[in-house]
Amino acid sequence: MVIPGPEVQERLAQLVATRTARRLHEPHYNMLSYAYSTRYQNSNQWVLETYAAASAPAGQVETREEAQAWLKEAGFEPITVRVRSVTRLGGRMFRANVAFDDHPFDRRMAGQIDTITTEAIVRFVRKIDSAAKVMVVE
């Protein structure tokens, strides 16, 4: 668990009551959504994009596109998951919440799926928020 510093916590609390928070949500869920696409969203992606809106200067991040641009500029790095072609095909055919069509073609064909995981979020928050606290609960 990662707890942002007090300043970001306050901005997050203010953000969740705004239209921006609603604009940052994409109802088309994809468990392995591409980190820099707005076609789908996974729950980690929503958390990260909301965090971006709270961390960026006021008014700079109000859409998913702006959140992703800010994250790139701030140095966010998604996790690359290796998914073989037969697994991708099976996932797409038999799971409603798995798609790969939002990933860049060359990376997808190489089985390199860049997505947002909890690990990637924790690593990023620790990198940019010196006041953040990481707690391990067992």
PAZAPA-4460 file (N, C-alpha, C; in steps of 0.05 Angstrom, whole numbers, plus 32768, in hexadecimal, padded with zeros to 4 digits):
% residues 138
    n_x    n_y    n_z   ca_x   ca_y   ca_z    c_x    c_y    c_z   seq   type   mol
   8011   7FE9   8000   8000   8000   8000   8012   8019   8000     1      M     A
   800B   802C   7FF0   801A   8045   7FEF   8006   805B   7FF7     2      V     A
   8010   806C   8008   7FFF   8083   8012   800D   809C   8009     3      I     A
   8001   80AB   7FF7   800E   80C4   7FEE   8013   80D7   8005     4      P     A
   8025   80EA   8000   802A   80FE   8014   8012   810F   801A     5      G     A
   8012   811E   8030   7FFA   812E   8038   7FF0   8141   8023     6      P     A
   8002   814E   8014   7FF9   8162   8000   7FE9   8154   7FEA     7      E     A
   7FF3   813D   7FE0   7FE5   812E   7FCB   7FCB   8122   7FD6     8      V     A
   7FCC   811A   7FEF   7FB3   810F   7FFB   7F9D   8124   7FFB     9      Q     A
   7FA4   813D   8003   7F91   8152   8003   7F86   8158   7FE7    10      E     A
   7F97   8159   7FD4   7F8F   815E   7FB8   7F7E   8147   7FAE    11      R     A
   7F84   812E   7FB5   7F73   8117   7FAD   7F57   811A   7FB9    12      L     A
   7F56   8121   7FD3   7F3C   8124   7FE0   7F2B   8139   7FD2    13      A     A
   7F37   814F   7FCA   7F29   8164   7FBB   7F21   815B   7F9F    14      Q     A
   7F32   814C   7F93   7F2E   8143   7F77   7F16   8130   7F74    15      L     A
   7F12   811E   7F87   7EFD   810A   7F84   7EE1   8116   7F84    16      V     A
   7EDE   812E   7F8C   7EC4   813B   7F8C   7EBF   814C   7F73    17      A     A
   7ED1   814A   7F5F   7ECF   815B   7F48   7EC7   814B   7F2F    18      T     A
   7EC1   815A   7F19   7EBC   814E   7EFF   7ED5   8140   7EF4    19      R     A
   7EEC   814B   7EFB   7F05   813F   7EF1   7F06   8122   7EF9    20      T     A
   7EFF   811B   7F12   7EFF   8100   7F1B   7EEE   80EE   7F0A    21      A     A
   7ED7   80F8   7F02   7EC5   80E8   7EF0   7ED1   80E6   7ED4    22      R     A
   7EDE   80FB   7ECA   7EEA   80FA   7EAF   7F01   80E6   7EAE    23      R     A
   7F0D   80E1   7EC5   7F24   80CF   7EC6   7F1C   80B1   7EC6    24      L     A
   7F02   80AC   7EC7   7EF8   8090   7EC8   7EEF   8088   7EAC    25      H     A
   7EF9   8071   7EA3   7EF0   8065   7E8A   7EE1   804B   7E91    26      E     A
   7EC8   8049   7E89   7EB8   8031   7E91   7EC0   8018   7E82    27      P     A
   7ECF   801A   7E6C   7ED7   8002   7E5D   7EF0   7FF6   7E6B    28      H     A
   7EEB   7FE2   7E7B   7F01   7FD6   7E8C   7F10   7FC2   7E7C    29      Y     A
   7F2A   7FC2   7E7F   7F3C   7FAE   7E73   7F52   7FA8   7E87    30      N     A
   7F53   7F90   7E90   7F66   7F88   7EA5   7F83   7F8F   7E9D    31      M     A
   7F8A   7F8D   7E83   7FA5   7F93   7E79   7FA6   7FAB   7E67    32      L     A
   7F97   7FBF   7E6D   7F96   7FD7   7E5C   7FB2   7FE3   7E58    33      S     A
   7FB5   7FEF   7E41   7FCF   7FFC   7E3B   7FD2   8015   7E4B    34      Y     A
   7FE9   8019   7E57   7FED   802F   7E69   7FE8   804A   7E5D    35      A     A
   7FEC   804D   7E42   7FE9   8067   7E36   7FD4   8067   7E20    36      Y     A
   7FBD   805B   7E27   7FA6   805C   7E15   7F8E   8063   7E25    37      S     A
   7F7B   8070   7E19   7F62   8077   7E27   7F4B   8065   7E1E    38      T     A
   7F50   8051   7E0D   7F3B   803F   7E04   7F2E   802F   7E1A    39      R     A
   7F3F   8025   7E2C   7F36   8015   7E43   7F44   8021   7E5C    40      Y     A
   7F3D   8015   7E72   7F4B   801D   7E8B   7F49   8005   7E9F    41      Q     A
   7F5F   8000   7EAD   7F5D   7FED   7EC3   7F5C   7FFD   7EDD    42      N     A
   7F57   7FF0   7EF3   7F53   7FFE   7F0D   7F6D   800C   7F15    43      S     A
   7F84   8000   7F11   7F9D   800C   7F17   7FA2   8025   7F07    44      N     A
   7F99   8025   7EEE   7F9C   803B   7EDC   7F8B   8053   7EE6    45      Q     A
   7F73   804D   7EEF   7F62   8062   7EFA   7F6F   806F   7F12    46      W     A
   7F7A   805E   7F24   7F87   8069   7F3C   7F9F   807A   7F34    47      V     A
   7FAF   8071   7F21   7FC7   8080   7F19   7FBF   809A   7F0B    48      L     A
   7FAC   809A   7EFA   7FA4   80B2   7EEB   7F97   80C6   7EFF    49      E     A
   7F89   80BC   7F12   7F7E   80CE   7F27   7F94   80DA   7F38    50      T     A
   7FA8   80CA   7F3E   7FBF   80D3   7F4D   7FCE   80E9   7F3D    51      Y     A
   7FD0   80E4   7F22   7FDD   80F8   7F11   7FCE   8113   7F12    52      A     A
   7FB4   8112   7F11   7FA4   812B   7F12   7FA8   8139   7F2D    53      A     A
   7FAB   812B   7F42   7FB0   8137   7F5D   7FCC   8141   7F60    54      A     A
   7FDF   8135   7F52   7FFB   813B   7F55   8004   8152   7F43    55      S     A
   7FF7   8154   7F2C   7FFF   8169   7F18   7FF7   8184   7F22    56      A     A
   8003   8199   7F17   7FFA   81B4   7F1E   7FDC   81B7   7F18    57      P     A
   7FCE   81C7   7F29   7FB1   81CA   7F27   7FA9   81D1   7F0A    58      A     A
   7F95   81C3   7F00   7F8A   81C8   7EE5   7F99   81BB   7ECE    59      G     A
   7FB0   81B0   7ED3   7FC0   81A4   7EBE   7FB5   8189   7EB5    60      Q     A
   7FAA   817A   7EC7   7FA0   815F   7EC0   7F82   815D   7EC7    61      V     A
   7F72   815D   7EB2   7F55   815B   7EB5   7F49   8145   7EA4    62      E     A
   7F59   8138   7E93   7F50   8123   7E82   7F64   810C   7E83    63      T     A
   7F5B   80F5   7E79   7F6D   80DE   7E79   7F86   80E3   7E67    64      R     A
   7F81   80F0   7E51   7F98   80F7   7E3F   7FAC   8108   7E4D    65      E     A
   7FA3   811C   7E5C   7FB4   812E   7E6A   7FC3   811F   7E81    66      E     A
   7FB4   810D   7E8E   7FC1   80FD   7EA3   7FD7   80EC   7E98    67      A     A
   7FD2   80DF   7E82   7FE7   80CE   7E76   7FFF   80DE   7E6C    68      Q     A
   7FFA   80F5   7E61   8010   8107   7E59   8021   810F   7E71    69      A     A
   8013   8116   7E87   8021   811E   7E9F   8031   8107   7EAA    70      W     A
   8026   80EF   7EAA   8034   80D7   7EB4   804D   80D1   7EA4    71      L     A
   804B   80D3   7E89   8062   80CF   7E78   8078   80E3   7E7F    72      K     A
   8070   80FC   7E81   8083   8112   7E87   8090   810E   7EA3    73      E     A
   8080   8104   7EB6   808A   8100   7ED1   809B   80E6   7ED4    74      A     A
   809C   80D6   7EBE   80AD   80BF   7EBE   80A0   80A5   7EC7    75      G     A
   8085   80A4   7EC5   8078   808A   7ECC   8080   8075   7EB8    76      F     A
   8086   805D   7EC2   808D   8046   7EB1   807A   802F   7EB7    77      E     A
   806A   8026   7EA4   8058   8010   7EA8   8068   7FF6   7EAB    78      P     A
   805B   7FE1   7EB4   8066   7FC7   7EB6   8062   7FB9   7E9B    79      I     A
   8076   7FAB   7E91   8072   7F9C   7E79   806E   7F7E   7E80    80      T     A
   8057   7F74   7E78   804F   7F58   7E7E   8053   7F49   7E64    81      V     A
   805F   7F32   7E65   8063   7F21   7E4D   804A   7F0F   7E4A    82      R     A
   803C   7F13   7E34   8024   7F03   7E2F   8026   7EF7   7E13    83      V     A
   8029   7EDD   7E12   802C   7ECF   7DF8   8013   7ED2   7DE7    84      R     A
   8016   7ECF   7DCD   8000   7ED3   7DBA   7FE8   7EC0   7DBF    85      S     A
   7FED   7EA7   7DC5   7FD7   7E95   7DCB   7FC8   7E9D   7DE4    86      V     A
   7FD6   7EA7   7DF8   7FCA   7EB0   7E10   7FB9   7EC9   7E0B    87      T     A
   7FC4   7EDB   7DFB   7FB5   7EF3   7DF3   7F9B   7EEC   7DE5    88      R     A
   7F9C   7ED9   7DD2   7F85   7ED0   7DC4   7F70   7EC4   7DD6    89      L     A
   7F79   7EB3   7DE8   7F67   7EA6   7DFB   7F5A   7EBA   7E0E    90      G     A
   7F6A   7ECD   7E17   7F60   7EE1   7E2A   7F4B   7EF2   7E1C    91      G     A
   7F50   7EFA   7E04   7F3D   7F0B   7DF5   7F23   7EFC   7DEF    92      R     A
   7F26   7EE2   7DE9   7F0E   7ED2   7DE1   7EFD   7ECA   7DF9    93      M     A
   7F09   7EC6   7E10   7EFA   7EBA   7E26   7EF7   7ECC   7E3E    94      F     A
   7F01   7EE4   7E3D   7EFF   7EF7   7E54   7EF5   7F12   7E49    95      R     A
   7EDF   7F1B   7E54   7ED3   7F34   7E4B   7EE4   7F4C   7E52    96      A     A
   7EF4   7F4A   7E67   7F03   7F61   7E71   7F21   7F60   7E69    97      N     A
   7F28   7F51   7E54   7F43   7F50   7E4A   7F44   7F57   7E2D    98      V     A
   7F53   7F6B   7E26   7F56   7F73   7E0A   7F73   7F7D   7E06    99      A     A
   7F7C   7F7B   7DEE   7F98   7F84   7DE8   7F99   7F98   7DD1   100      F     A
   7F82   7F9F   7DC6   7F81   7FB1   7DAF   7F88   7FCE   7DB5   101      D     A
   7F8C   7FD5   7DCE   7F95   7FF0   7DD4   7FB3   7FF2   7DD6   102      D     A
   7FC1   7FDC   7DD5   7FDE   7FDB   7DD7   7FEB   7FE0   7DBC   103      H     A
   8002   7FEE   7DBB   800F   7FF2   7DA1   8014   7FD7   7D93   104      P     A
   800F   7FD6   7D79   8010   7FBD   7D6A   802A   7FAE   7D6D   105      F     A
   8041   7FBC   7D6A   805A   7FAE   7D6C   8060   7FA2   7D87   106      D     A
   8059   7FB0   7D9C   805D   7FA6   7DB7   804A   7F8E   7DBC   107      R     A
   8032   7F91   7DB3   801E   7F7C   7DB7   8027   7F62   7DA9   108      R     A
   8030   7F65   7D90   8039   7F4D   7D81   8052   7F41   7D8D   109      M     A
   8062   7F50   7D9B   8079   7F46   7DA9   8072   7F3A   7DC4   110      A     A
   8058   7F3B   7DCB   804F   7F31   7DE5   8056   7F43   7DFC   111      G     A
   805C   7F5C   7DF7   8064   7F6F   7E0C   804C   7F81   7E11   112      Q     A
   803F   7F7C   7E28   8027   7F8A   7E30   802E   7F9E   7E46   113      I     A
   802D   7FB8   7E40   8034   7FCD   7E53   801B   7FD6   7E62   114      D     A
   8019   7FD0   7E7B   8001   7FD5   7E8A   8008   7FE1   7EA5   115      T     A
   7FF4   7FEA   7EB4   7FF8   7FF6   7ECE   7FF1   7FE2   7EE4   116      I     A
   8004   7FDD   7EF5   8001   7FCB   7F0C   8005   7FDB   7F26   117      T     A
   7FFD   7FCF   7F3B   8002   7FDB   7F55   801F   7FE0   7F5A   118      T     A
   8030   7FCD   7F52   804D   7FD0   7F55   8057   7FE9   7F46   119      E     A
   804D   7FEE   7F2E   8055   8005   7F1E   804C   801F   7F2C   120      A     A
   8034   801F   7F37   802A   8037   7F45   803B   803D   7F5E   121      I     A
   8041   8029   7F6E   8051   802D   7F86   806C   8037   7F7F   122      V     A
   8079   802B   7F6B   8093   8034   7F62   8093   8051   7F5A   123      R     A
   807E   8059   7F4B   807C   8074   7F41   8077   8088   7F57   124      F     A
   8064   8082   7F69   805E   8094   7F7F   8076   8099   7F91   125      V     A
   8085   8083   7F96   809D   8086   7FA7   80B2   8097   7F99   126      R     A
   80B2   8096   7F7E   80C6   80A6   7F6F   80C0   80C4   7F6F   127      K     A
   80A6   80CB   7F6E   80A0   80E8   7F6B   8095   80F5   7F85   128      I     A
   808E   80E5   7F99   8082   80F1   7FB1   8093   80E8   7FC9   129      D     A
   80A5   80F9   7FD1   80B7   80F2   7FE7   80A8   80F0   8002   130      S     A
   8090   80FB   8003   8081   80F9   801C   806F   80E0   801D   131      A     A
   806F   80D1   8008   805E   80B8   8007   8069   80A3   801A   132      A     A
   8057   8093   8024   805E   807E   8037   8055   8063   802A   133      K     A
   8067   8050   802B   8060   8035   8021   805D   8023   8039   134      V     A
   8047   8015   803B   8041   8003   8051   803D   7FE7   8046   135      M     A
   8049   7FD4   8052   8045   7FB9   804A   8034   7FAC   8060   136      V     A
   801D   7FA1   8057   800A   7F94   8069   800A   7F77   8062   137      V     A
   8010   7F66   8076   8011   7F49   8071   7FFB   7F3B   8080   138      E     A
***
